Structure formats: structure tokens, C-alpha cells
Amino acid sequence: MSTRDNLTQFLDFRTFLVAHAQEQKRRNAHWTFGAWAKRLGLKGTASLTRVIQGNRHPGPQMVESLVRYFTFGEKDAEYFRDLVRLSKLKEDTRLSTLIIEKMGKKFANGNKKYVDEKTFSVISNWYHLPIREMVRLKEFRPDPSWISRNLTFKVGVREVTQALRSLTELGLVAMDNEGRMTLAEGRLNTGDDVANEAVKRHHEEMLENARAALRIVPVEKRQITSQSIAISSNKLSEAKELIRQFQDKFSELMEDEVDGDVIYQMQIQFFPLTREVRNHDTQEQNGIREP
């Protein structure tokens, strides 16, 4: 089944376009972005490249050109247009949630998880969960101004105030009888590998913070490393499980609810830098196809 036929598996139109481009390159070594842009009626590749890289949004004309290019039926065309709208509404959690709910009703898919607006906001805006963790700090003060000043990356007092309200309404923090803010038993359960827009936005923002940390956080206070390794694709599930086990063990050993004085973010990125290279790829290049 082609990428085009799997459109409703995607919750990001750019990821869909990248997957299509990779598929075309696998099928035809001479396929180019220039040829694609020409079929879309574009003057060059610049606008298409900028859209895919996230430097601009596609205009109505390009969106309709893509719909015609993929020969989408009515329902898939509507889904694709909604993906583009969703990308343009990153700052509006209310409209984002409405679009996702609409997509969920029309395109039922067990691999997606649809959440209400407050949950969407808490997950997608990076600072909500760190603010909740700050409640554990020994010197914590439930004062939006104090919280805003003590976050490494800029978050305004207004945003902190709204975050505290959302965390309280979702039962993730609470005030005790003495007026102190405490952690509550509420839980945000997004599941393993769930492909939902809120989680994607959360990771995008945290990756931006990691990028900024390279410049503004002294090296002795951070640990950012990377390693490229060759693995067998049939060991992918085992690799992911090992990462989960490490995360659990790390949290168990390092988390300090008594003397904690700083909130850290631990991120592990594990993703392919190449496509899967198999024997049949070589055979096809030599003009020999498997039966």
C-alpha cells in the first residue's frame, strides 16, 4: 500500500509529504523535487521545499494542487485540508482540538488518541508538566511570578497562571488545607507511541529547548551527546523497550522528592538516519526483481 493510501495514518501533512518523497525516490532513482514541483504547477522547488521544511505554510492554491496531484477522493481531500489547517493553528489549542475531534469522528483509527482541550493544552505546551514537577521542589512557591522567573526558558506570568489553572482542573495539582500546592493523583495517559498532535507539539517544543540549551546552559550543567549505530530493523522493538527500561530506572534512582532543588528534562532521541537497506534493493538496481 502506498503512502497516498495511508493518508489517514498521519497527523502532520509535512510528514506525509516527506514520506511520499522518500517512497518516490525508492521507486525511481531519477525522481526529483524539481519534477514534483513541475507537476504541481510551481515555478521552482523553493516554495515546496520551504513548506516541507516548515519555513512557510502552503497557500490555498498549493493545497489544491497537492489534492489534485494525489488524486484524493472527497473524504481524503477534506482530511488533507484539515491537516494543513491544524499545522497553521499551533497557538490555538481550542480550534486545534475541534479539528482533531472532527477528524477522529470521520476517520476512526485505533492508532490515534483524541483528547479534550485542557489535556491537549497541558501536553502540547512544554511548560505545563515542568511546572507541575516544580511543586516537588523544596523551596517551591505557587506564585506565577516566582515560577516565571525560575523557568530557564521564557514563559510569561499570564501563561503560568493559565497553566496552574489547567493543572488544577485536570486534578494534576491541588491545594491542601494549609494553602500549599501539592501533587494530585490525576494522570495524563497518552499510551506508548501514540501518534497524536499534542504529543508531537510537546516534543517539538522540547527539542527547541534542547537546541537553545546548547548555547545558554553551561556544559557542566548539561549532558547532550549523540551516537550513530547500525542495527538490524527486526531489533527495533527490543531497542525501544531497553530505552523505556533505562528511563524508568533513571527516574527511580535520580528523582528526589525531599531535597529536590531543580527540574531537569531528560530526552532520548532514537530515529533512523537512513532508509532500510535490504538485499532486494541491490537486486532491483541490477535489473533483477524478486518473484
C-alpha positions in Angstrom: 0.0 0.0 0.0 1.4 3.4 -1.0 1.8 6.4 1.2 -1.1 8.1 -0.6 -3.4 5.2 0.5 -2.2 5.7 4.1 -3.0 9.4 4.4 -5.3 8.9 7.5 -2.4 7.3 9.4 -0.8 10.8 9.5 -1.5 13.7 11.9 1.1 16.0 10.2 0.8 16.9 6.5 4.6 17.6 6.2 5.4 14.1 7.5 3.0 12.8 4.8 4.8 14.8 2.1 8.2 13.7 3.2 7.1 10.0 3.3 5.7 10.4 -0.2 9.0 11.9 -1.4 11.0 9.0 0.1 8.7 6.5 -1.4 9.1 8.0 -4.9 12.9 8.1 -4.6 12.9 4.4 -3.6 10.8 3.6 -6.7 12.7 5.8 -9.1 16.3 6.8 -8.6 15.8 9.7 -11.1 12.8 11.2 -9.3 13.4 14.8 -8.1 11.7 17.6 -6.2 12.0 19.6 -9.4 9.8 17.1 -11.3 7.4 17.1 -8.4 7.2 20.9 -8.3 6.6 21.0 -12.1 3.7 18.6 -11.8 2.3 20.8 -9.1 2.5 23.8 -11.4 5.1 25.6 -9.4 7.8 27.8 -11.0 10.6 26.1 -8.9 11.3 23.9 -5.9 11.9 26.7 -3.4 8.3 27.1 -2.3 7.7 23.4 -2.0 11.0 22.9 -0.1 10.2 25.7 2.3 6.7 24.2 3.0 8.2 20.8 3.8 10.9 22.3 6.0 8.3 24.2 8.0 9.5 27.6 7.0 6.1 28.6 5.5 2.6 27.3 5.2 1.1 26.3 1.8 -1.4 28.7 0.4 -4.8 27.6 -0.9 -3.6 27.2 -4.4 -0.7 24.9 -3.4 -3.1 22.9 -1.2 -5.5 22.3 -4.0 -2.6 21.5 -6.4 -1.5 18.8 -3.9 -5.0 17.5 -3.6 -5.2 17.1 -7.4 -1.7 15.6 -7.6 -2.6 12.9 -5.1 -6.0 12.4 -6.8 -7.6 12.3 -3.4 -11.3 11.4 -3.1 -13.6 13.8 -1.3 -13.0 12.4 2.2 -9.2 12.2 1.9 -9.1 15.7 0.3 -11.0 17.0 3.4 -8.7 15.2 5.7 -5.6 16.6 4.0 -7.0 20.2 4.1 -7.7 19.7 7.9 -4.1 18.6 8.4 -2.9 21.8 6.8 -5.3 23.8 8.9 -4.1 22.0 12.0 -0.5 23.0 11.2 -1.5 26.6 11.0 -3.2 26.6 14.4 -0.4 25.7 16.7 -1.1 28.6 19.0 -4.9 28.0 19.2 -5.5 24.8 21.3 -9.2 25.3 21.2 -9.5 25.2 17.4 -6.8 22.5 17.1 -8.8 20.3 19.4 -12.0 20.9 17.5 -10.3 19.9 14.2 -8.8 16.8 15.8 -12.1 15.7 17.2 -13.7 16.2 13.8 -11.0 14.1 12.1 -11.4 11.5 14.8 -15.2 11.2 14.2 -14.9 11.0 10.4 -11.7 8.8 10.3 -11.9 6.3 13.1 -8.5 4.9 13.8 -7.3 2.9 16.7 -3.8 4.2 16.5 -4.9 7.8 17.3 -5.9 9.2 20.7 -8.1 12.2 20.9 -8.1 14.4 24.0 -10.1 17.3 25.3 -8.9 20.9 25.0 -7.4 21.2 28.5 -5.5 17.9 28.2 -4.3 19.0 24.7 -3.0 22.2 26.1 -1.2 20.6 29.0 0.5 18.1 26.8 1.3 20.3 23.8 2.7 23.4 25.7 6.1 22.3 27.1 6.0 24.2 30.3 2.9 22.7 31.9 4.5 19.4 33.1 7.7 21.1 34.3 5.6 23.5 36.3 3.8 20.5 37.9 7.2 19.0 38.7 8.3 22.2 40.3 5.7 21.5 43.0 8.2 18.9 44.3 10.9 21.5 44.9 11.8 22.2 48.5 11.5 26.0 48.1 8.5 25.9 45.7 6.1 28.9 45.7 2.7 28.7 43.9 3.2 32.2 42.7 3.0 32.7 38.9 5.7 35.5 39.0 8.1 33.3 41.0 7.5 30.3 38.7 8.0 32.5 35.6 11.3 33.9 37.0 12.6 30.4 37.8 12.0 28.8 34.4 15.1 28.6 32.2 13.1 29.4 29.1 10.8 32.4 28.9 7.2 31.8 29.9 5.0 34.8 30.8 3.1 35.2 34.1 -0.2 35.0 32.2 0.8 31.7 30.6 1.9 30.3 34.0 -1.4 31.4 35.6 -3.3 29.6 32.9 -1.1 26.5 33.3 -1.7 26.4 37.0 -5.5 26.6 36.4 -5.4 23.8 33.8 -3.3 21.6 36.0 -5.7 22.1 38.9 -8.8 21.5 36.8 -7.3 18.2 35.5 -6.5 17.1 39.0 -2.7 17.1 38.5 -2.1 19.6 41.3 -4.2 20.6 44.3 -4.2 22.9 47.3 -4.0 21.3 50.8 -5.8 22.6 53.9 -2.8 24.8 54.7 -2.9 26.5 51.4 0.2 24.7 50.0 0.2 23.3 46.4 0.7 19.6 46.2 0.8 16.9 43.5 -2.5 15.2 43.0 -3.4 11.8 41.6 -4.7 13.0 38.2 -2.9 11.4 35.3 -2.3 12.2 31.6 -2.1 8.8 29.9 -1.0 9.1 26.3 -0.1 5.5 25.8 3.0 4.1 24.1 4.0 5.5 20.7 0.6 7.2 20.4 0.6 9.4 17.3 -1.3 12.5 18.4 -0.8 16.1 17.6 -0.5 17.2 21.2 2.4 14.9 21.9 4.1 15.8 18.7 3.9 19.5 19.6 5.3 18.8 23.1 8.3 17.0 21.7 8.9 19.7 19.0 9.0 22.4 21.7 11.3 20.4 24.0 13.6 19.8 21.1 13.7 23.5 20.6 14.6 24.0 24.3 17.4 21.4 24.0 18.7 23.3 21.0 18.7 26.5 23.0 20.3 24.8 26.0 23.4 24.1 23.9 24.0 27.8 23.9 22.7 29.1 27.2 23.4 26.3 29.7 27.0 25.8 30.8 28.4 22.4 29.7 29.0 21.3 33.3 25.2 21.5 33.9 24.0 19.6 30.9 24.8 16.3 29.1 24.0 16.3 25.4 25.6 13.5 23.3 24.7 11.5 20.2 25.8 8.3 18.5 25.1 6.8 15.1 24.9 3.0 15.1 24.0 0.3 12.6 21.2 -2.0 13.8 19.0 -4.8 12.4 15.5 -3.4 11.9 14.0 -6.6 13.4 15.5 -5.5 16.8 13.7 -2.1 16.8 11.1 -3.2 19.3 13.8 -4.5 21.6 15.7 -1.3 21.3 12.7 0.8 22.3 12.0 -1.4 25.2 15.6 -1.0 26.5 15.2 2.8 26.3 11.9 2.6 28.3 13.6 0.4 30.9 16.5 2.9 31.2 14.1 5.8 31.6 12.3 4.1 34.4 15.5 3.1 36.2 16.9 6.6 35.8 13.8 8.2 37.3 13.8 5.7 40.1 17.4 6.4 41.0 17.6 10.2 40.4 14.2 11.6 41.4 14.4 13.4 44.8 11.0 14.4 46.4 12.7 15.6 49.6 15.7 17.7 48.7 15.0 18.5 45.0 16.1 22.0 44.0 16.0 22.0 40.2 13.8 20.4 37.4 15.7 18.7 34.6 14.4 17.4 31.3 15.8 14.1 30.1 15.3 13.4 26.3 16.4 10.4 24.3 16.1 10.6 20.5 16.3 7.3 18.6 15.4 7.6 14.9 16.6 6.4 11.5 19.2 8.3 9.6 18.8 6.1 6.5 16.1 4.0 5.0 16.3 0.3 5.4 18.8 -1.2 3.0 18.0 -4.7 2.0 19.3 -7.2 -0.5 16.4 -6.8 -2.9 17.3 -3.1 -3.3 20.6 -4.2 -4.8 18.9 -6.8 -7.0 16.5 -4.3 -8.4 19.3 -1.9 -9.2 21.0 -4.7 -11.2 17.8 -5.4 -13.1 16.8 -8.5 -11.2 13.5 -8.5 -9.3 12.3 -11.0 -6.8 9.4 -13.0 -8.0 
